[in-house]
Every structure is written in C-alpha cells, then in structure tokens.
Amino acid sequence: MEHSDNQNPVKFHGKAGEFFSIWIVNILLSIVTLGIYSAWAKVRTKRYFYGNTEINGDSFEYHAKPTQILKGRLVAFVCVLIWSFANGFAPAFALFLMLAFYLLLPMLIHSNTRFDASVTSYKNVRFSFAGTLGSAYSVMLGRGLAAFCSIFVLIVVTSILWSASPIVGVLCSVLTFVAVIWLQAWVMCGISNYIANGYRYADQIFCTELDTKVFFKTYLLGGLITASGIAICMLLLYLTGVVSSDLFASGGFDSFGSRAGTLISFIALYGAFLLSGLIGMAFVVSRIRNYTFSQLAIFGEIQNEQVSYRFSSTLSTAGYVKLVATNFVLQVCTLGLARPWVMVRTQHYLANNTYVLGDLDKLDVFDKSTFDQSAVGDEIAEAFSVDIGIG
C-alpha cells in the first residue's frame, strides 16, 4: 500500500464583503416571502462556501435543490408547530411527542448524514454515506440509554451513601463525576466512529478507529480546566465581597461607591466565569477535532493501484478561544450585522488548520451515485438543533 506524505492545505477564498451582499439579499427575500425563500437562501449560502473551499486546486460543490430543502422545512415546521401546541395545551401529549422524537433521533441523524453526503461533491464526484440505520440506533440510542441508566443508578447510590456517611458520599460523588465523563466519552466516541467510517468517496472508503480513552482524557481535562476557572472566580468573588464589606464598615466607601465597586466586580467575575467555560470548551473542541482528523484515512484502489490519504487538523485552544470570543463581540456590537464576517472568518480559520496528506493528483475516480436523498431528516434535525458530525 502506497502512502504519500504530500501535504495539501485546505484553502478558503471567500470574502466577507462579497458574502455580505448575498446574506442581505437572502434575509430580505426570506422576510418578503414569509420564510419560503429561506430554502433558496440555504442553498446559495452552501454553494458559496463549498465553491470557495478547495484542495489542490479543486473546489467542492453543493448540489441540493431548493425544493428539496423547502419540503423538508415544511415537514420540520409542522413537527415543531405540533409540539409547541401540545406543550401549551396538552403537556402529557407533548411529553409523548418528545419521547417519540428521541426514539426517531438516530433515524433523523442517519438521514441527515446521508443527505449531506449525497449533495456534496469534489472533482465532480459525489460523496455518500454507507452507515446502516441499525448501527445508528446501536451507537446512539443503545449507548445513550445504557449511559443514562448507569448515570441514574450512580446518582441514586451516591445519594444513599451521602445520607449514610458524608465522607463516603464525597468520595462516591467524585467517582460518579469521573464515571459520567467516561460514559459521555464512550457515547461520543461510538458516534464519531460510526459517522466517520460510514463516509465514501466513489469507491474510496473512509476509515478510522477512535479510542474512548482519548475522548475521556480530553473531556476530563476540559472539565477540570472549567472547574478550576470557576473555583478561582468564586474565590475572587468571596474575597471581593469581604474586602468591600470591610471598607464599607471602616468608612472607606460611601454607600454608592460600595455598590458601584461591587457591581463592577460582579461583572468582571461573571466575564471571567464565562471565559473559564469558553477555555474548557475550546480545549475539548480543538483536541477532539485534531485527534479525529489524525486518525481518519481514505483507502481504495485507483487504476489497480492501492492508494491512501490521511488528514490533519491543527486547531489550538488559544486560537479557538480568540475566534469564538471575537465573533461574539462582533455580533453583539453590530446587533448581528457582522454575521457574514463571523461565518467567513470561521471558515477561514478551520480551512487554514486542515490538511489532506497524500498525492491528490492520483485521485482519479468516477461518480457512481444515482440517487437523491430526501432533505426531510436534514431539516427536522436542524429544526431541533441536532448537529452531530466529525467537523
């Protein structure tokens, strides 16, 4: 098997000013048509980003039809409308619908992934997804239920031990915390393996073998980073309160000065609290993406020659924190008008830190796809904010 270490960077050529005009037109037409044009808006946006993303001089293409998206959105809208109505007038029925949604969730994600793959192409060859529906239920619903039941049992046991002995309860709480993180890692690793191994590019097969232990270590460290930041914030908050009380008692602050100082301290510490969570999240996202891409490969045969391609991601915690923080500030300060700049700079950052390793000049395959997938699952999953993928 031949493997080349040629490094092919992913490049994104989109410009914020250029995309801003597309975004504004999409918004205005969607408002005028009472949301109907939003299906065309999604396709235009996807085609802009896909068309401006290239590897080795060849760009991606997005082939979904607006009518496909519109049909899916209508079904998703009806589902959300029924659930909202039931939630207000028949809570028991709403609970049943929510349970039904979670039972259908693996099918929706499976349909979502198949649709997204089937409408994406590179070098005029479409991707596909070969993961089975049974496997989707096994890794998502099966592992999810097993993890939920395990966590429930651990919480009950911990509560009983707390009432019997606080010391034992504390120890059991720590073990429960670690177990919950392990179960989360087990579930997410299984889902990532399922999705990554299901992708195909013509007859080229995507392969990976992700390890739960790496997910566990990453989630644990991310949790500790966040918890440490929160603990420091709480300590500073306590010390700030003590100092303010002492100064007020000694006449160092008048009533207004004390309240103003306390308010500023609270705002600063609240910001530090959010920053702690952001750093923990950025650590997890960047580490998981880098690890997943490092383990991902494509294997296949081209002109009777075995070839392979691998991937690399170089996101950093500091870089991701800077990206998310500045994106947030931009959107807040512009009341959302900076959204096109946020989308473009995010795509630039992800592209600039993604590489394909291998001789792409040998990637000469033929498109064998002969079917179009339904966008219903894609839109329902999006309506309920379901987004599970390998990034």
Summary of the structure (lengths in Angstrom):
residues: 391
radius of gyration: 24.9
end to end distance: 27.5
largest distance: 86.9
contacts: 1177
relative contact order: 0.15
helix: 69%
strand: 13%
